[in-house]
Amino acid sequence: MALAADVSNTIRVLEMLSSEPEGLGVTQVSAGLAVNKAIAHRLLGALVEVGYVAQDKRTSTYVATHRLGALGLRQLSSSGLDTWAQRTLDALASECEELVRLAVATTDSLQWIAKAQGSNSSLRLDPVMGRSAVPYATASGKAWLSTLESEHVETILSKQNPGHHTPRTALDADRLNADLDEARHRGYATTFEEMDLGINAVAAPIYGAGKTTAATGTLSIAGPSVRMTRARLAELSAPLIAAADDIAATWPAFDYLSTNEEISA
């Protein structure tokens, strides 16, 4: 049990550090893991020893090294994700002339893993891949949540820290539930400047394990609000859903991405 706990906590440390470019201190890591500082310090020390984490001598914080990113890129490349779905992403991006992103779901998170940029305009988006989609503030997040049981949705939202939002973000539970109901009815979700001011998006769930189960991922289109009006988002919903269905048709070849199985260490 002790070994399993150490492995699990080590993976969680890497996940925490991967989204913190300025790094985290021992106190922050121990609090995030709900363990004492001695255990957090031991885990960080082990990761430093193998080169996946480095300690900033100036601030004493710990940061993930590029070795961690290289590991993830090697895994994605070997899995075939650079060719699987990319053709569909490129075709959709060319058609809509906006940013198209693919995200995959695990038990309690949604992570963007691939993109295609179709805009030739100076007003374009270029987000960092590998980040998790904020469930309550992104079209991708809402499209995914709309396919889950209400109890599962509540569990996911209870773990969220609503620190990143705009005045238009649906932080109220009733409003968010109304958005999810609408997404279920239409088959796609939309957001209007809820994650970032000036950016609107539309997303559709990808049912890689069948439409009677939770979505295994999402496909989204995002762009400046001056172009991505309500009418434009509605117009893009049909090709978006068609592309999501196209990706879902080949998803079984990548069963490890499915939400049907727990990811274990």
C-alpha angles and dihedrals in degrees: 000000000000092000092048090050091050092050092047093047092046091055090047090052090054091048091051094048095044091073097040110079091177091052133230133264126235090257092054093047093048090050092049091051095039090231133119121272093252091062093045091049091050093050093047090048091053091050091049090052093056094043102248094109133034131195119231104228091203098055101016089229122136122237133187113250128224087258088076092052091046090054091053092047092050090051093050091047094049091048091059095241090133089067102023109084094354092101090054091047092050093048093050092046090051091051098047097030092220138099114292120194135188120208130185125211130224125182096292109003143056120215131191110231107164140023145179124204115211102170121108091185126104086239100078139135127232109175124180113264120226094048121125118247113241101242099214098039106042132068089230091054094049093046089054096044090051089067096051132088113263092246091054091049091052091050093051094046092048089063094052123102105212092215098123112062145111131225087270098054116121099238093149111093094221093052092046092050089050089052090051092049089052091049091052091051096047099035093236140063132225136198129195113204091319098130099028129007112252094023126105127181146183125204139182128202120247111222099202092159096042134285093271092067136055118291115268092208146336139245119212143181119207135177147139114313091235088068102025099065124164090262092049093049091052090049092052094048095084098054089040093056091044090053091047090052090049091055092045090057091066098036097099089073086068102048093156088071092059122109090221093088130050115242106238131190 
